[in-house]
């Protein structure tokens, strides 16, 4: 199992966002992390722009988006942006995409959120054609009629991962993509729900074994502070639970909220939790650092302790 770190999800001063992104990715590469996953938060920095910036400052680490909402832009526009970011990153982009949630697409953007799986299938048909360029993109399906020349092509093969939570989306991801990016999936949900469905679909489509990228909050702390870490996870990350998509996913596992998903405690406890994810079939773990403390200095110190532990722990899973 490869260990990566989530970068860019923290709220903060926009004027200092770029410097912080670059400092974090420079640490991740120097610490030997396998990957960095950049969330597309609805109110925050553009994930693919962040990939381009990070790619110019690094040479080895994989850079993934987790994930870009499909409805926000035409597939040709997304392909053009992804190919540009991939070139800036020297071919190290893993493009994570997904149909997002009704409270983002419908309530925030004012766009229809109908038949998201069918929309995703049609979108991927155009996107994959565009990513196989350069050359004309000629695709007509139930959603798109595209006849678009494109002079860009990938500088190396670009994996496309689809956020897939339910059975229909997992089948789609196995058939048409290189894997899935998960959030709110615990070990049992991965082992009994995600892996069997996406793997079977990939096998039947003649595709390679899919990547399973699981996002997990992590907090290194004394055992006596585990409850504090879980409460903080629920407080700052709990908005995900308002989505019916996540609520349904939780039903496949033992976790009832993001606090239950959080890997918290000492190094031994966190290592054991990581091993359970590996045993469940996770190929890539995306660590969302979760610091705890009463002051800014305490929060910063907690973050640094956790990430240093993660970089050491990653060596044991290669």
N, C-alpha and C positions, 0 to 999 in steps of 0.2 A: 504494500500500500504506500503510495506517494503522499507526502505531507506538504500541504500548502498553507498559506495564510491569507486571510481576507484583508484587503487594504482599501480604504476609502469610504468605509461605512460610518465613520465617526462624524458627528456633527461638529461644526466649528466655524471659525472666521473664514469666509470665502477668500479674502485677500491673502491668507496664508495657506490655502489649500494645496496649491501646486508644490510649494516647498515641502510641505508635510508628506504629500504623496511620494515625492522623490526621495526624501529621507527614509521613508518606510521601505520603499522598494530596494534602495541601496543596502539597507540592513538585511532584507530578506535574501538577496542574492549573496551577500558576503557571509551570511549565516548558513548557507547551503540549503535553503528551502527549495523544494522541487518546483513549486508554482506559487503564483499570487492570483487571487480571484477578486475582481473588482465588481462590486454590486452596482446595478443601475437604480439608485434610490430616486424616486420620482421628483424629489425637491432638490437634488444635489448634482454634483459634477458629472459630466458626460463620461460614461465608462470607456468608450472607445477612444476618446481624446486622452483619457488617462493612460490607456494602453500605449498610445503613440508616444506620450511623454516618457513613460517608464521604459519603453523599449529603447529609447535613445540613451538612457542612462545605464542600461544593463546589457549583458551579452549572452547569458545562459538560461536564466529562469523563464519558465513558461508563464505567459500572461493570459488569463482567461476572464471573460465577462460572465457575470452570474446574477441576473441575465438581462439581455436587451429585450424590452417588450416589442413584439412584432407589429402591433397595430399603430405604433407611433410614426412609422415611416414606410414608404414603399420598399419592396424587396430589392429593387435595383439601387435605391439610395443606400440601403443598409449594406449591400454587397460592395458598393463603391467605397463606403466609409471603412468597412472591415478590411478590404484589400489594401487600402491606404495605411491603416493602422498596422496591418500585418507586415507591410514593407518596412515601416518605421521600426518595427520590433524585430526585424531580421528573420521573419518567418516563425515567430514564437507565439502567435495568437491562437488560443482555443476559443472559438466563438460560441458562447452560450446565449441561447435565445429562448423565448417562450411567449405564450399567449397572455401572460400576466393575469390580472384579476379584475373582476367587475368594478371594484371600488377605485381602481386606477384608470382603466380604459373608459368605463362608462361615466363614473361619477366625477373624475378629475378631468379627463380629456374630452368628454362629451361624444365619444365614439360608440358605435354599436358593439355589444359583447354577445354576439349570437353565434352559436355553433363554433366555439373556439378551436376544437380539434380539426374540423373540416377546414377552417381558415388556416390553421397552422400547416396542414398537409399541402394546401394549394400554395401557401407562401414558400414553403421549403422547396417545392418544385422549381419555382422561379429563382430562389436564392441559390440553390445548388447549381443550377445552370449558369448563373452569373459567376459563381465562384470557380467554375471550371474554365473560365476564359483564358486569354482574350478571344473575342469573337462575338458574333451576334447571339443575342438571347431571344429565342423564339419559343414562347410558352403560352398556351391558351388552356385554361381550366375553368372551373366553376366560379372563381373569384377574379382572376387576372387574365388580361389579354395583352401580352407583352411582346413587342418586336423592337428590341433596343440594342444598338451596337455598343460594345464595351471593349475598350482598348486595354483595360487592366486585367492582369491575371495574378494568381497567387505566386509568391516567391518560393513557397514550399507548400505541401499539402496542409490544408487548414481544417482541423477537426471542427465539426459543428455538433454541439450538444444541446439537447432540448429539455427544458424544464418540464418534467412529466411526473404527475402525481397520481392520476387515476389510471385504471386499466386501459382505456381507449388511448390516452396519450402515451402510455408506456409502450403499447403495441406500435403506435406511430413512430415513436423515437427509435425503437429497435429496427423498424423497417426502413426508415428514411434518414437516420442520423447516426452519429458515432458514439452516442451515449446520452446520459442525462445528468442534469445538475439538480440536486435536491436541497430542500430546506424543510425542517420540521419532520424529518424521517429518522426514527430511532432504529436500533439494531434489528428488532423483530420486523418492523415495517420493511426494512431493506431486504432482509433474508427471505421473508415469506411473501412479500407483495411485489417489491420492485424488481429484484434480480430475476426471479423465475419468469415474469412476464416479458421484460425487455430482452432477456437472453433468448427466450423461445422465439420471439418475433425476429430478432437478428438472425438466428440460425435458419429460420424458415425463409428469410429473404436472401440468404447466402452472404450475409455480412459478417465481418469479424466480431468477436466478443465485444460488447459495448463497455465503455467507461462508465463508472458509477461514481459521481462526484457528490459527496455529502458534506453540507455545511453544518458545523457544530460549534457552539459557544464553548470556550475553555477558560477556566480560571484556576491558576495555581494559588492555593491558600491552605491554611491550617484546617484539619478536619472539622474543628469547632466552628468554622466560618462557611461551611458548605451551604447551609441554609441561606446565609446572607447573599452568597453568590447566586443562588437560584432565584431568590427574590429580586435581585438586581436584573437578572436576565429577563424575568417576567415584566419588570417595570420598563426597561428600555427597549426590549425586543418583542414584547407581547402583542404589538399591534397586528402581527402576522396572523394571530388567531381569529381575527374578525373575518377572515376569508373562508368561505365554504370549502374551497379547494384544500386548504390546510386542515380544516376540521375533519374532512373526510379522510385525509392521509393519517391523521392522528389515530383514527379508529383502527388502522391496521397494525398499530404498535402498542407499546405499553405506556409511552409518554402521554401525558394529558396536556402539557403546555411546554413552552420553550425552556422553562426552568428544569423540567425533568430531562430534557435533551442535553442540558449543559453538563459538560465534563468538568467537575470541580473537585478539589481536594489536593492532596499531596501528589508528588510525581508518580508514585506507585499506583495510586488510584486512577490517575489520568492515563497512564500507560495501559492499565487493564481495560479501561473503557475504549481506548484506541484499538486494542487487540480485538475486542468484541465487534467493533465496526469492520475491521479487516476480515474477521471470520465470517461476518454476514455477507461479504462480497463487495464491500466498498473498495474501489481501486484508487481513489483520490480523496483525501480528507481536506476540507477547506476550513481552517481554524479561524473562528471569529473571536479574537482576543477580548476577554471580558474582565477588565480590572475592577477591583473593589477598594473602597477607602472613603474616608470622611472629608478629605481635602484634595485639592488638585495634585499636590505633591505626592500624596499617598496613592492616588489613582495612577499617576505616571510611574511611580515605583512598582506598583502591582503589574502594570502592563509590561514593563521591562523584564520583571522576574518571569512572568508567564512566557513571554516570547523567547527568552533565553533557554528556558526549560524545553519549549517546543522544538527549538533548533537542535538540541541534543537528542531529544526523543526521536526526531525524524530519522536519525542515523540508524536506529534499531529496526526500522520498518522498510529499509531498502533491500 
